[in-house]
Amino acid sequence: MILEVAILDVKPHLTQDFEAAFEQAQKIIAGMKGYISHQLQKCLEKETRYILLVNWQALEDHTHDFRGSPEYREWCASLHHFYEPFPEVEHYQKVF
């Protein structure tokens, strides 16, 4: 299992719009091959920061299959305009 980690900095005054858009967009990712689960959490110290954690069966499920899909373009159109700066995404593998 691979954990995708994305720190999302949302433009000021757009957090409610972002949360509403994410509520709809999460259906896109949940239907993808290799998807296991996800969670979106809001930072307590920085009111415009979120963290997105997505569990995938394999790295390629995210980097190749999802990012190369028409569904990814829909995901981008729904969410990417909320971010400033654009998030860096990292992938982690369990050690213990």
N, CA, C and O atoms as a CHARMM CRD file, in Angstrom:
* protein
*
  384
    1    1 MET  N      0.84700  -1.18000   0.00000 PROA 1      0.00000
    2    1 MET  CA     0.00000   0.00000   0.00000 PROA 1      0.00000
    3    1 MET  C      0.89000   1.24000   0.00000 PROA 1      0.00000
    4    1 MET  O      1.93200   1.27200   0.65400 PROA 1      0.00000
    5    2 ILE  N      0.47000   2.24600  -0.73300 PROA 2      0.00000
    6    2 ILE  CA     1.17800   3.51100  -0.85200 PROA 2      0.00000
    7    2 ILE  C      0.28700   4.62100  -0.30900 PROA 2      0.00000
    8    2 ILE  O     -0.91700   4.65000  -0.56400 PROA 2      0.00000
    9    3 LEU  N      0.89700   5.53500   0.44400 PROA 3      0.00000
   10    3 LEU  CA     0.17700   6.69100   0.96800 PROA 3      0.00000
   11    3 LEU  C      0.59400   7.91800   0.18500 PROA 3      0.00000
   12    3 LEU  O      1.76700   8.28900   0.17800 PROA 3      0.00000
   13    4 GLU  N     -0.36000   8.54400  -0.47100 PROA 4      0.00000
   14    4 GLU  CA    -0.15000   9.82200  -1.14900 PROA 4      0.00000
   15    4 GLU  C     -0.41900  10.92100  -0.13200 PROA 4      0.00000
   16    4 GLU  O     -1.43600  10.89400   0.56000 PROA 4      0.00000
   17    5 VAL  N      0.49200  11.88800  -0.04000 PROA 5      0.00000
   18    5 VAL  CA     0.34900  12.99700   0.89200 PROA 5      0.00000
   19    5 VAL  C      0.44800  14.30300   0.10200 PROA 5      0.00000
   20    5 VAL  O      1.43300  14.54600  -0.59500 PROA 5      0.00000
   21    6 ALA  N     -0.57900  15.13000   0.22100 PROA 6      0.00000
   22    6 ALA  CA    -0.57300  16.43100  -0.44600 PROA 6      0.00000
   23    6 ALA  C     -0.98200  17.49600   0.56100 PROA 6      0.00000
   24    6 ALA  O     -2.05400  17.41700   1.16100 PROA 6      0.00000
   25    7 ILE  N     -0.12700  18.48400   0.73800 PROA 7      0.00000
   26    7 ILE  CA    -0.47600  19.63300   1.57800 PROA 7      0.00000
   27    7 ILE  C     -1.07700  20.67600   0.65200 PROA 7      0.00000
   28    7 ILE  O     -0.43800  21.12900  -0.29700 PROA 7      0.00000
   29    8 LEU  N     -2.30800  21.04600   0.94100 PROA 8      0.00000
   30    8 LEU  CA    -3.08200  21.93100   0.07800 PROA 8      0.00000
   31    8 LEU  C     -3.26100  23.28500   0.74600 PROA 8      0.00000
   32    8 LEU  O     -3.93900  23.39300   1.76800 PROA 8      0.00000
   33    9 ASP  N     -2.66000  24.30600   0.17600 PROA 9      0.00000
   34    9 ASP  CA    -2.85900  25.67400   0.65600 PROA 9      0.00000
   35    9 ASP  C     -3.89800  26.32600  -0.24300 PROA 9      0.00000
   36    9 ASP  O     -3.66000  26.56600  -1.42700 PROA 9      0.00000
   37   10 VAL  N     -5.04200  26.60300   0.34000 PROA 10     0.00000
   38   10 VAL  CA    -6.18300  27.14700  -0.40400 PROA 10     0.00000
   39   10 VAL  C     -6.12800  28.66500  -0.33300 PROA 10     0.00000
   40   10 VAL  O     -5.78100  29.24200   0.69700 PROA 10     0.00000
   41   11 LYS  N     -6.47300  29.29600  -1.43400 PROA 11     0.00000
   42   11 LYS  CA    -6.48500  30.76100  -1.47600 PROA 11     0.00000
   43   11 LYS  C     -7.40200  31.30400  -0.37300 PROA 11     0.00000
   44   11 LYS  O     -8.46800  30.74600  -0.11400 PROA 11     0.00000
   45   12 PRO  N     -6.97600  32.39900   0.27400 PROA 12     0.00000
   46   12 PRO  CA    -7.79500  32.98000   1.34500 PROA 12     0.00000
   47   12 PRO  C     -9.22900  33.25500   0.88100 PROA 12     0.00000
   48   12 PRO  O     -9.47000  33.63000  -0.26700 PROA 12     0.00000
   49   13 HSD  N    -10.14900  33.06400   1.78600 PROA 13     0.00000
   50   13 HSD  CA   -11.58500  33.32100   1.57000 PROA 13     0.00000
   51   13 HSD  C    -12.25700  32.31700   0.62600 PROA 13     0.00000
   52   13 HSD  O    -13.40500  32.51700   0.23000 PROA 13     0.00000
   53   14 LEU  N    -11.55000  31.23600   0.26300 PROA 14     0.00000
   54   14 LEU  CA   -12.15200  30.23800  -0.62100 PROA 14     0.00000
   55   14 LEU  C    -12.29500  28.87800   0.05400 PROA 14     0.00000
   56   14 LEU  O    -12.60600  27.88900  -0.61100 PROA 14     0.00000
   57   15 THR  N    -12.07400  28.81600   1.35000 PROA 15     0.00000
   58   15 THR  CA   -12.07900  27.51400   2.02400 PROA 15     0.00000
   59   15 THR  C    -13.44800  26.84200   1.96700 PROA 15     0.00000
   60   15 THR  O    -13.52500  25.63300   1.75100 PROA 15     0.00000
   61   16 GLN  N    -14.51300  27.58800   2.15200 PROA 16     0.00000
   62   16 GLN  CA   -15.84500  26.97500   2.10400 PROA 16     0.00000
   63   16 GLN  C    -16.16500  26.47300   0.70100 PROA 16     0.00000
   64   16 GLN  O    -16.74400  25.39900   0.53800 PROA 16     0.00000
   65   17 ASP  N    -15.78700  27.25200  -0.31400 PROA 17     0.00000
   66   17 ASP  CA   -15.99300  26.82400  -1.70000 PROA 17     0.00000
   67   17 ASP  C    -15.15500  25.58400  -2.00100 PROA 17     0.00000
   68   17 ASP  O    -15.61700  24.66000  -2.67100 PROA 17     0.00000
   69   18 PHE  N    -13.91900  25.57100  -1.50200 PROA 18     0.00000
   70   18 PHE  CA   -13.04700  24.41300  -1.70100 PROA 18     0.00000
   71   18 PHE  C    -13.65800  23.16900  -1.06500 PROA 18     0.00000
   72   18 PHE  O    -13.70600  22.11300  -1.69500 PROA 18     0.00000
   73   19 GLU  N    -14.11900  23.28500   0.16600 PROA 19     0.00000
   74   19 GLU  CA   -14.70100  22.12600   0.85400 PROA 19     0.00000
   75   19 GLU  C    -15.92400  21.60200   0.11300 PROA 19     0.00000
   76   19 GLU  O    -16.11200  20.39000   0.01100 PROA 19     0.00000
   77   20 ALA  N    -16.74500  22.48700  -0.39700 PROA 20     0.00000
   78   20 ALA  CA   -17.92700  22.06200  -1.16300 PROA 20     0.00000
   79   20 ALA  C    -17.50900  21.37100  -2.46000 PROA 20     0.00000
   80   20 ALA  O    -18.08800  20.35400  -2.84200 PROA 20     0.00000
   81   21 ALA  N    -16.50900  21.92400  -3.12900 PROA 21     0.00000
   82   21 ALA  CA   -16.02600  21.30800  -4.37100 PROA 21     0.00000
   83   21 ALA  C    -15.37900  19.96000  -4.08700 PROA 21     0.00000
   84   21 ALA  O    -15.55600  19.01100  -4.85100 PROA 21     0.00000
   85   22 PHE  N    -14.62900  19.87200  -2.98800 PROA 22     0.00000
   86   22 PHE  CA   -13.98600  18.60900  -2.65200 PROA 22     0.00000
   87   22 PHE  C    -15.01900  17.54100  -2.32000 PROA 22     0.00000
   88   22 PHE  O    -14.84000  16.37200  -2.66300 PROA 22     0.00000
   89   23 GLU  N    -16.08900  17.93500  -1.66200 PROA 23     0.00000
   90   23 GLU  CA   -17.13800  16.96600  -1.32700 PROA 23     0.00000
   91   23 GLU  C    -17.65300  16.26800  -2.58100 PROA 23     0.00000
   92   23 GLU  O    -17.94800  15.07300  -2.55900 PROA 23     0.00000
   93   24 GLN  N    -17.76000  17.01600  -3.66500 PROA 24     0.00000
   94   24 GLN  CA   -18.19600  16.42000  -4.93200 PROA 24     0.00000
   95   24 GLN  C    -17.05000  15.67500  -5.61900 PROA 24     0.00000
   96   24 GLN  O    -17.24700  14.56700  -6.11800 PROA 24     0.00000
   97   25 ALA  N    -15.86500  16.26900  -5.64900 PROA 25     0.00000
   98   25 ALA  CA   -14.72800  15.69800  -6.37500 PROA 25     0.00000
   99   25 ALA  C    -14.21800  14.40300  -5.76200 PROA 25     0.00000
  100   25 ALA  O    -13.64200  13.57300  -6.46500 PROA 25     0.00000
  101   26 GLN  N    -14.42000  14.22000  -4.47300 PROA 26     0.00000
  102   26 GLN  CA   -13.91100  12.99800  -3.84700 PROA 26     0.00000
  103   26 GLN  C    -14.53500  11.74100  -4.44500 PROA 26     0.00000
  104   26 GLN  O    -13.96000  10.65600  -4.35700 PROA 26     0.00000
  105   27 LYS  N    -15.69600  11.88500  -5.04600 PROA 27     0.00000
  106   27 LYS  CA   -16.34300  10.74800  -5.70500 PROA 27     0.00000
  107   27 LYS  C    -15.52800  10.28900  -6.91400 PROA 27     0.00000
  108   27 LYS  O    -15.54900   9.11200  -7.27300 PROA 27     0.00000
  109   28 ILE  N    -14.81800  11.21600  -7.53100 PROA 28     0.00000
  110   28 ILE  CA   -13.99000  10.88400  -8.68800 PROA 28     0.00000
  111   28 ILE  C    -12.86500   9.94700  -8.26200 PROA 28     0.00000
  112   28 ILE  O    -12.68700   8.86900  -8.83000 PROA 28     0.00000
  113   29 ILE  N    -12.12100  10.37000  -7.26900 PROA 29     0.00000
  114   29 ILE  CA   -10.95400   9.58500  -6.84700 PROA 29     0.00000
  115   29 ILE  C    -11.37300   8.25300  -6.23200 PROA 29     0.00000
  116   29 ILE  O    -10.68400   7.24600  -6.39500 PROA 29     0.00000
  117   30 ALA  N    -12.48600   8.24800  -5.53700 PROA 30     0.00000
  118   30 ALA  CA   -12.94500   7.01900  -4.87900 PROA 30     0.00000
  119   30 ALA  C    -13.31300   5.92500  -5.86900 PROA 30     0.00000
  120   30 ALA  O    -13.37000   4.75200  -5.50000 PROA 30     0.00000
  121   31 GLY  N    -13.56100   6.28600  -7.10300 PROA 31     0.00000
  122   31 GLY  CA   -13.93100   5.30300  -8.09800 PROA 31     0.00000
  123   31 GLY  C    -12.77200   4.79500  -8.94500 PROA 31     0.00000
  124   31 GLY  O    -12.97900   4.02100  -9.88000 PROA 31     0.00000
  125   32 MET  N    -11.56700   5.22100  -8.62700 PROA 32     0.00000
  126   32 MET  CA   -10.42100   4.87100  -9.46600 PROA 32     0.00000
  127   32 MET  C     -9.82200   3.51700  -9.11200 PROA 32     0.00000
  128   32 MET  O     -9.90300   3.05900  -7.97200 PROA 32     0.00000
  129   33 LYS  N     -9.22000   2.89100 -10.11500 PROA 33     0.00000
  130   33 LYS  CA    -8.51800   1.61800  -9.94200 PROA 33     0.00000
  131   33 LYS  C     -7.41000   1.79600  -8.90200 PROA 33     0.00000
  132   33 LYS  O     -6.64200   2.75600  -8.96400 PROA 33     0.00000
  133   34 GLY  N     -7.33400   0.87800  -7.96100 PROA 34     0.00000
  134   34 GLY  CA    -6.27600   0.90200  -6.95700 PROA 34     0.00000
  135   34 GLY  C     -6.54700   1.78200  -5.75300 PROA 34     0.00000
  136   34 GLY  O     -5.78200   1.76200  -4.78800 PROA 34     0.00000
  137   35 TYR  N     -7.62100   2.55400  -5.79200 PROA 35     0.00000
  138   35 TYR  CA    -7.98300   3.40900  -4.66400 PROA 35     0.00000
  139   35 TYR  C     -8.39700   2.54600  -3.47200 PROA 35     0.00000
  140   35 TYR  O     -9.13700   1.57400  -3.62400 PROA 35     0.00000
  141   36 ILE  N     -7.90800   2.91400  -2.28300 PROA 36     0.00000
  142   36 ILE  CA    -8.30200   2.21100  -1.06400 PROA 36     0.00000
  143   36 ILE  C     -9.14000   3.12200  -0.16900 PROA 36     0.00000
  144   36 ILE  O    -10.25800   2.76500   0.20500 PROA 36     0.00000
  145   37 SER  N     -8.60800   4.29400   0.17500 PROA 37     0.00000
  146   37 SER  CA    -9.32100   5.21100   1.06600 PROA 37     0.00000
  147   37 SER  C     -8.65500   6.58300   0.99400 PROA 37     0.00000
  148   37 SER  O     -7.56300   6.73800   0.44900 PROA 37     0.00000
  149   38 HSD  N     -9.34400   7.57000   1.56000 PROA 38     0.00000
  150   38 HSD  CA    -8.75500   8.91100   1.64200 PROA 38     0.00000
  151   38 HSD  C     -9.34200   9.65800   2.82900 PROA 38     0.00000
  152   38 HSD  O    -10.37500   9.28900   3.38800 PROA 38     0.00000
  153   39 GLN  N     -8.64400  10.71600   3.18300 PROA 39     0.00000
  154   39 GLN  CA    -9.17000  11.64700   4.17100 PROA 39     0.00000
  155   39 GLN  C     -8.61700  13.03100   3.88900 PROA 39     0.00000
  156   39 GLN  O     -7.46900  13.18300   3.47100 PROA 39     0.00000
  157   40 LEU  N     -9.43500  14.02200   4.11900 PROA 40     0.00000
  158   40 LEU  CA    -9.04600  15.42000   3.99800 PROA 40     0.00000
  159   40 LEU  C     -9.14900  16.01400   5.39000 PROA 40     0.00000
  160   40 LEU  O    -10.19300  15.91800   6.03500 PROA 40     0.00000
  161   41 GLN  N     -8.07800  16.62400   5.84900 PROA 41     0.00000
  162   41 GLN  CA    -8.07200  17.22300   7.17400 PROA 41     0.00000
  163   41 GLN  C     -7.67500  18.68800   7.06300 PROA 41     0.00000
  164   41 GLN  O     -6.85700  19.06300   6.22300 PROA 41     0.00000
  165   42 LYS  N     -8.27100  19.51600   7.93200 PROA 42     0.00000
  166   42 LYS  CA    -7.98700  20.94900   7.94300 PROA 42     0.00000
  167   42 LYS  C     -7.02700  21.25700   9.07800 PROA 42     0.00000
  168   42 LYS  O     -7.16800  20.73600  10.18400 PROA 42     0.00000
  169   43 CYS  N     -6.05300  22.10500   8.79800 PROA 43     0.00000
  170   43 CYS  CA    -5.05100  22.49800   9.78000 PROA 43     0.00000
  171   43 CYS  C     -5.67000  23.42600  10.82900 PROA 43     0.00000
  172   43 CYS  O     -6.45600  24.31400  10.49900 PROA 43     0.00000
  173   44 LEU  N     -5.31300  23.21300  12.06800 PROA 44     0.00000
  174   44 LEU  CA    -5.81300  24.05600  13.14900 PROA 44     0.00000
  175   44 LEU  C     -5.04500  25.36500  13.25900 PROA 44     0.00000
  176   44 LEU  O     -5.61000  26.39000  13.64300 PROA 44     0.00000
  177   45 GLU  N     -3.75800  25.33400  12.92200 PROA 45     0.00000
  178   45 GLU  CA    -2.93700  26.54400  13.06400 PROA 45     0.00000
  179   45 GLU  C     -3.02200  27.48300  11.86100 PROA 45     0.00000
  180   45 GLU  O     -2.90200  28.69900  12.00700 PROA 45     0.00000
  181   46 LYS  N     -3.22700  26.91600  10.67900 PROA 46     0.00000
  182   46 LYS  CA    -3.30300  27.71600   9.44700 PROA 46     0.00000
  183   46 LYS  C     -4.64100  27.43700   8.79600 PROA 46     0.00000
  184   46 LYS  O     -4.84400  26.36900   8.21900 PROA 46     0.00000
  185   47 GLU  N     -5.55200  28.38500   8.88300 PROA 47     0.00000
  186   47 GLU  CA    -6.94800  28.14400   8.49800 PROA 47     0.00000
  187   47 GLU  C     -7.16300  27.86800   7.01100 PROA 47     0.00000
  188   47 GLU  O     -8.24300  27.41800   6.62700 PROA 47     0.00000
  189   48 THR  N     -6.17600  28.12300   6.17300 PROA 48     0.00000
  190   48 THR  CA    -6.33400  27.85700   4.74900 PROA 48     0.00000
  191   48 THR  C     -5.54800  26.62600   4.29600 PROA 48     0.00000
  192   48 THR  O     -5.44900  26.36800   3.09600 PROA 48     0.00000
  193   49 ARG  N     -4.99100  25.86800   5.23200 PROA 49     0.00000
  194   49 ARG  CA    -4.19400  24.68300   4.88800 PROA 49     0.00000
  195   49 ARG  C     -4.95900  23.40400   5.19500 PROA 49     0.00000
  196   49 ARG  O     -5.60900  23.26700   6.23200 PROA 49     0.00000
  197   50 TYR  N     -4.85700  22.47500   4.25300 PROA 50     0.00000
  198   50 TYR  CA    -5.46300  21.15200   4.37700 PROA 50     0.00000
  199   50 TYR  C     -4.39400  20.11700   4.05900 PROA 50     0.00000
  200   50 TYR  O     -3.38200  20.42300   3.42900 PROA 50     0.00000
  201   51 ILE  N     -4.63100  18.90000   4.49900 PROA 51     0.00000
  202   51 ILE  CA    -3.79400  17.78300   4.08600 PROA 51     0.00000
  203   51 ILE  C     -4.71000  16.70700   3.52300 PROA 51     0.00000
  204   51 ILE  O     -5.72500  16.34100   4.11600 PROA 51     0.00000
  205   52 LEU  N     -4.31200  16.21600   2.35300 PROA 52     0.00000
  206   52 LEU  CA    -5.05100  15.13800   1.70600 PROA 52     0.00000
  207   52 LEU  C     -4.19500  13.88400   1.77900 PROA 52     0.00000
  208   52 LEU  O     -3.04500  13.87500   1.33900 PROA 52     0.00000
  209   53 LEU  N     -4.76400  12.83500   2.33700 PROA 53     0.00000
  210   53 LEU  CA    -4.09600  11.55000   2.46800 PROA 53     0.00000
  211   53 LEU  C     -4.90300  10.52700   1.67900 PROA 53     0.00000
  212   53 LEU  O     -6.08800  10.32200   1.94200 PROA 53     0.00000
  213   54 VAL  N     -4.25600   9.89000   0.71200 PROA 54     0.00000
  214   54 VAL  CA    -4.93700   8.90200  -0.11400 PROA 54     0.00000
  215   54 VAL  C     -4.13300   7.60700  -0.08500 PROA 54     0.00000
  216   54 VAL  O     -2.93200   7.60900  -0.35300 PROA 54     0.00000
  217   55 ASN  N     -4.78900   6.52200   0.23500 PROA 55     0.00000
  218   55 ASN  CA    -4.16400   5.20200   0.19600 PROA 55     0.00000
  219   55 ASN  C     -4.46400   4.54500  -1.14400 PROA 55     0.00000
  220   55 ASN  O     -5.61500   4.44900  -1.56800 PROA 55     0.00000
  221   56 TRP  N     -3.39000   4.09500  -1.80000 PROA 56     0.00000
  222   56 TRP  CA    -3.47500   3.40700  -3.08400 PROA 56     0.00000
  223   56 TRP  C     -2.85900   2.02900  -2.94100 PROA 56     0.00000
  224   56 TRP  O     -1.98700   1.81500  -2.09900 PROA 56     0.00000
  225   57 GLN  N     -3.30900   1.10600  -3.75500 PROA 57     0.00000
  226   57 GLN  CA    -2.72100  -0.23000  -3.74500 PROA 57     0.00000
  227   57 GLN  C     -1.27800  -0.19600  -4.25000 PROA 57     0.00000
  228   57 GLN  O     -0.41900  -0.89400  -3.71200 PROA 57     0.00000
  229   58 ALA  N     -1.00700   0.60500  -5.27100 PROA 58     0.00000
  230   58 ALA  CA     0.33800   0.69900  -5.84700 PROA 58     0.00000
  231   58 ALA  C      0.59300   2.13300  -6.31100 PROA 58     0.00000
  232   58 ALA  O     -0.34900   2.87500  -6.59100 PROA 58     0.00000
  233   59 LEU  N      1.85100   2.51400  -6.39100 PROA 59     0.00000
  234   59 LEU  CA     2.23100   3.85400  -6.82000 PROA 59     0.00000
  235   59 LEU  C      1.66400   4.17300  -8.20100 PROA 59     0.00000
  236   59 LEU  O      1.17600   5.28000  -8.42900 PROA 59     0.00000
  237   60 GLU  N      1.72400   3.22300  -9.11000 PROA 60     0.00000
  238   60 GLU  CA     1.26200   3.44400 -10.47600 PROA 60     0.00000
  239   60 GLU  C     -0.24200   3.69500 -10.55400 PROA 60     0.00000
  240   60 GLU  O     -0.71900   4.32000 -11.50100 PROA 60     0.00000
  241   61 ASP  N     -0.98500   3.21400  -9.56600 PROA 61     0.00000
  242   61 ASP  CA    -2.42500   3.49000  -9.55000 PROA 61     0.00000
  243   61 ASP  C     -2.67000   4.99200  -9.48800 PROA 61     0.00000
  244   61 ASP  O     -3.62300   5.49600 -10.08300 PROA 61     0.00000
  245   62 HSD  N     -1.81400   5.70100  -8.77200 PROA 62     0.00000
  246   62 HSD  CA    -1.94800   7.15800  -8.69000 PROA 62     0.00000
  247   62 HSD  C     -1.21500   7.85800  -9.82200 PROA 62     0.00000
  248   62 HSD  O     -1.80300   8.64300 -10.56500 PROA 62     0.00000
  249   63 THR  N      0.09200   7.56300  -9.95000 PROA 63     0.00000
  250   63 THR  CA     0.93200   8.33600 -10.86600 PROA 63     0.00000
  251   63 THR  C      0.65300   8.06400 -12.34000 PROA 63     0.00000
  252   63 THR  O      0.81600   8.95600 -13.17300 PROA 63     0.00000
  253   64 HSD  N      0.24300   6.87400 -12.66400 PROA 64     0.00000
  254   64 HSD  CA     0.00900   6.52700 -14.07000 PROA 64     0.00000
  255   64 HSD  C     -1.48400   6.44800 -14.40400 PROA 64     0.00000
  256   64 HSD  O     -1.97800   7.15100 -15.28600 PROA 64     0.00000
  257   65 ASP  N     -2.18500   5.58000 -13.67900 PROA 65     0.00000
  258   65 ASP  CA    -3.58800   5.32700 -14.03300 PROA 65     0.00000
  259   65 ASP  C     -4.49200   6.52000 -13.74400 PROA 65     0.00000
  260   65 ASP  O     -5.25900   6.93900 -14.61000 PROA 65     0.00000
  261   66 PHE  N     -4.40900   7.07100 -12.53400 PROA 66     0.00000
  262   66 PHE  CA    -5.27800   8.20300 -12.20400 PROA 66     0.00000
  263   66 PHE  C     -4.85100   9.45800 -12.95500 PROA 66     0.00000
  264   66 PHE  O     -5.67000  10.10500 -13.60800 PROA 66     0.00000
  265   67 ARG  N     -3.56900   9.80000 -12.86300 PROA 67     0.00000
  266   67 ARG  CA    -3.11400  11.04100 -13.50400 PROA 67     0.00000
  267   67 ARG  C     -3.21000  11.00900 -15.02500 PROA 67     0.00000
  268   67 ARG  O     -3.21400  12.06300 -15.66100 PROA 67     0.00000
  269   68 GLY  N     -3.28500   9.84000 -15.61000 PROA 68     0.00000
  270   68 GLY  CA    -3.41800   9.72600 -17.05500 PROA 68     0.00000
  271   68 GLY  C     -4.84700   9.56300 -17.53000 PROA 68     0.00000
  272   68 GLY  O     -5.08600   9.31700 -18.71200 PROA 68     0.00000
  273   69 SER  N     -5.78500   9.69600 -16.63200 PROA 69     0.00000
  274   69 SER  CA    -7.19100   9.40600 -16.96100 PROA 69     0.00000
  275   69 SER  C     -8.00200  10.66600 -17.25400 PROA 69     0.00000
  276   69 SER  O     -7.61700  11.76500 -16.85400 PROA 69     0.00000
  277   70 PRO  N     -9.12900  10.50400 -17.95400 PROA 70     0.00000
  278   70 PRO  CA   -10.06800  11.62000 -18.12800 PROA 70     0.00000
  279   70 PRO  C    -10.61600  12.10000 -16.78100 PROA 70     0.00000
  280   70 PRO  O    -10.91400  13.28300 -16.61200 PROA 70     0.00000
  281   71 GLU  N    -10.74600  11.18000 -15.83100 PROA 71     0.00000
  282   71 GLU  CA   -11.23800  11.55600 -14.49900 PROA 71     0.00000
  283   71 GLU  C    -10.28000  12.52800 -13.81600 PROA 71     0.00000
  284   71 GLU  O    -10.71800  13.40000 -13.06500 PROA 71     0.00000
  285   72 TYR  N     -8.98500  12.39000 -14.06800 PROA 72     0.00000
  286   72 TYR  CA    -8.01400  13.31400 -13.48200 PROA 72     0.00000
  287   72 TYR  C     -8.22100  14.72800 -14.01900 PROA 72     0.00000
  288   72 TYR  O     -8.10300  15.70100 -13.27500 PROA 72     0.00000
  289   73 ARG  N     -8.52700  14.84000 -15.29900 PROA 73     0.00000
  290   73 ARG  CA    -8.79400  16.17200 -15.86000 PROA 73     0.00000
  291   73 ARG  C    -10.02100  16.79600 -15.20300 PROA 73     0.00000
  292   73 ARG  O    -10.06200  18.00600 -14.97900 PROA 73     0.00000
  293   74 GLU  N    -11.00700  15.98200 -14.90000 PROA 74     0.00000
  294   74 GLU  CA   -12.20200  16.47800 -14.18300 PROA 74     0.00000
  295   74 GLU  C    -11.82100  16.90800 -12.76700 PROA 74     0.00000
  296   74 GLU  O    -12.27400  17.94800 -12.29100 PROA 74     0.00000
  297   75 TRP  N    -10.98200  16.10300 -12.08900 PROA 75     0.00000
  298   75 TRP  CA   -10.47600  16.42200 -10.74600 PROA 75     0.00000
  299   75 TRP  C     -9.75500  17.77400 -10.77000 PROA 75     0.00000
  300   75 TRP  O     -9.98400  18.63200  -9.91700 PROA 75     0.00000
  301   76 CYS  N     -8.88600  17.93900 -11.75800 PROA 76     0.00000
  302   76 CYS  CA    -8.12600  19.19000 -11.88100 PROA 76     0.00000
  303   76 CYS  C     -9.05300  20.38500 -12.08100 PROA 76     0.00000
  304   76 CYS  O     -8.88700  21.42000 -11.43400 PROA 76     0.00000
  305   77 ALA  N    -10.01600  20.24400 -12.96400 PROA 77     0.00000
  306   77 ALA  CA   -10.94500  21.34200 -13.24400 PROA 77     0.00000
  307   77 ALA  C    -11.76300  21.70800 -12.01100 PROA 77     0.00000
  308   77 ALA  O    -12.12600  22.86900 -11.82300 PROA 77     0.00000
  309   78 SER  N    -12.05100  20.71800 -11.17500 PROA 78     0.00000
  310   78 SER  CA   -12.85700  20.95800  -9.97400 PROA 78     0.00000
  311   78 SER  C    -12.07700  21.61000  -8.84600 PROA 78     0.00000
  312   78 SER  O    -12.63700  22.39500  -8.08200 PROA 78     0.00000
  313   79 LEU  N    -10.77200  21.29200  -8.72900 PROA 79     0.00000
  314   79 LEU  CA   -10.03500  21.65700  -7.51500 PROA 79     0.00000
  315   79 LEU  C     -8.78300  22.50800  -7.70100 PROA 79     0.00000
  316   79 LEU  O     -8.46200  23.30500  -6.82000 PROA 79     0.00000
  317   80 HSD  N     -8.08300  22.37200  -8.78700 PROA 80     0.00000
  318   80 HSD  CA    -6.75100  22.97200  -8.87600 PROA 80     0.00000
  319   80 HSD  C     -6.74700  24.49400  -8.82500 PROA 80     0.00000
  320   80 HSD  O     -5.73200  25.08200  -8.44900 PROA 80     0.00000
  321   81 HSD  N     -7.82500  25.14300  -9.18300 PROA 81     0.00000
  322   81 HSD  CA    -7.84900  26.60700  -9.14200 PROA 81     0.00000
  323   81 HSD  C     -7.92800  27.16200  -7.71500 PROA 81     0.00000
  324   81 HSD  O     -7.78900  28.37000  -7.52100 PROA 81     0.00000
  325   82 PHE  N     -8.14700  26.30900  -6.72600 PROA 82     0.00000
  326   82 PHE  CA    -8.21500  26.76400  -5.33000 PROA 82     0.00000
  327   82 PHE  C     -6.82800  26.91600  -4.69400 PROA 82     0.00000
  328   82 PHE  O     -6.70400  27.58900  -3.67100 PROA 82     0.00000
  329   83 TYR  N     -5.79200  26.31600  -5.26300 PROA 83     0.00000
  330   83 TYR  CA    -4.50300  26.20200  -4.59400 PROA 83     0.00000
  331   83 TYR  C     -3.54100  27.33500  -4.93800 PROA 83     0.00000
  332   83 TYR  O     -3.43200  27.76300  -6.08700 PROA 83     0.00000
  333   84 GLU  N     -2.84500  27.80600  -3.89500 PROA 84     0.00000
  334   84 GLU  CA    -1.76600  28.77800  -4.07500 PROA 84     0.00000
  335   84 GLU  C     -0.82400  28.68900  -2.89300 PROA 84     0.00000
  336   84 GLU  O     -1.19000  29.09300  -1.78900 PROA 84     0.00000
  337   85 PRO  N      0.38300  28.16900  -3.09000 PROA 85     0.00000
  338   85 PRO  CA     0.94600  27.65900  -4.33200 PROA 85     0.00000
  339   85 PRO  C      0.38700  26.28600  -4.66100 PROA 85     0.00000
  340   85 PRO  O     -0.34100  25.68300  -3.87200 PROA 85     0.00000
  341   86 PHE  N      0.74500  25.80700  -5.84900 PROA 86     0.00000
  342   86 PHE  CA     0.28500  24.48300  -6.24700 PROA 86     0.00000
  343   86 PHE  C      0.94700  23.44400  -5.34300 PROA 86     0.00000
  344   86 PHE  O      2.14500  23.54100  -5.07400 PROA 86     0.00000
  345   87 PRO  N      0.19500  22.46100  -4.87200 PROA 87     0.00000
  346   87 PRO  CA     0.73900  21.51200  -3.89800 PROA 87     0.00000
  347   87 PRO  C      1.79300  20.56500  -4.46500 PROA 87     0.00000
  348   87 PRO  O      1.73800  20.15600  -5.62500 PROA 87     0.00000
  349   88 GLU  N      2.74000  20.23900  -3.61300 PROA 88     0.00000
  350   88 GLU  CA     3.69200  19.18100  -3.91600 PROA 88     0.00000
  351   88 GLU  C      3.10200  17.89900  -3.35300 PROA 88     0.00000
  352   88 GLU  O      2.60500  17.87200  -2.22800 PROA 88     0.00000
  353   89 VAL  N      3.16200  16.84600  -4.14400 PROA 89     0.00000
  354   89 VAL  CA     2.60400  15.56300  -3.73000 PROA 89     0.00000
  355   89 VAL  C      3.74100  14.58000  -3.52600 PROA 89     0.00000
  356   89 VAL  O      4.63500  14.47300  -4.36400 PROA 89     0.00000
  357   90 GLU  N      3.70700  13.86200  -2.41000 PROA 90     0.00000
  358   90 GLU  CA     4.71900  12.86100  -2.11700 PROA 90     0.00000
  359   90 GLU  C      4.02900  11.53300  -1.83200 PROA 90     0.00000
  360   90 GLU  O      2.84700  11.48700  -1.49000 PROA 90     0.00000
  361   91 HSD  N      4.79000  10.46200  -1.98100 PROA 91     0.00000
  362   91 HSD  CA     4.27000   9.11400  -1.75800 PROA 91     0.00000
  363   91 HSD  C      5.11800   8.42400  -0.70500 PROA 91     0.00000
  364   91 HSD  O      6.34300   8.54400  -0.70100 PROA 91     0.00000
  365   92 TYR  N      4.46200   7.70800   0.17800 PROA 92     0.00000
  366   92 TYR  CA     5.13800   7.05500   1.29600 PROA 92     0.00000
  367   92 TYR  C      4.76400   5.58300   1.34000 PROA 92     0.00000
  368   92 TYR  O      3.67500   5.16700   0.94500 PROA 92     0.00000
  369   93 GLN  N      5.72900   4.81700   1.84300 PROA 93     0.00000
  370   93 GLN  CA     5.53600   3.38400   2.01700 PROA 93     0.00000
  371   93 GLN  C      5.78900   3.05300   3.48400 PROA 93     0.00000
  372   93 GLN  O      6.74700   3.54500   4.08100 PROA 93     0.00000
  373   94 LYS  N      4.93900   2.23100   4.05400 PROA 94     0.00000
  374   94 LYS  CA     5.03100   1.87600   5.46300 PROA 94     0.00000
  375   94 LYS  C      6.34100   1.15200   5.77200 PROA 94     0.00000
  376   94 LYS  O      6.75100   0.25000   5.04100 PROA 94     0.00000
  377   95 VAL  N      6.98200   1.55200   6.84700 PROA 95     0.00000
  378   95 VAL  CA     8.22100   0.92100   7.28800 PROA 95     0.00000
  379   95 VAL  C      7.92000  -0.06400   8.40200 PROA 95     0.00000
  380   95 VAL  O      8.37800  -1.20600   8.36100 PROA 95     0.00000
  381   96 PHE  N      7.16100   0.36100   9.38900 PROA 96     0.00000
  382   96 PHE  CA     6.77400  -0.50900  10.52000 PROA 96     0.00000
  383   96 PHE  C      5.28100  -0.58000  10.61800 PROA 96     0.00000
  384   96 PHE  O      4.75100  -1.25800  11.49900 PROA 96     0.00000
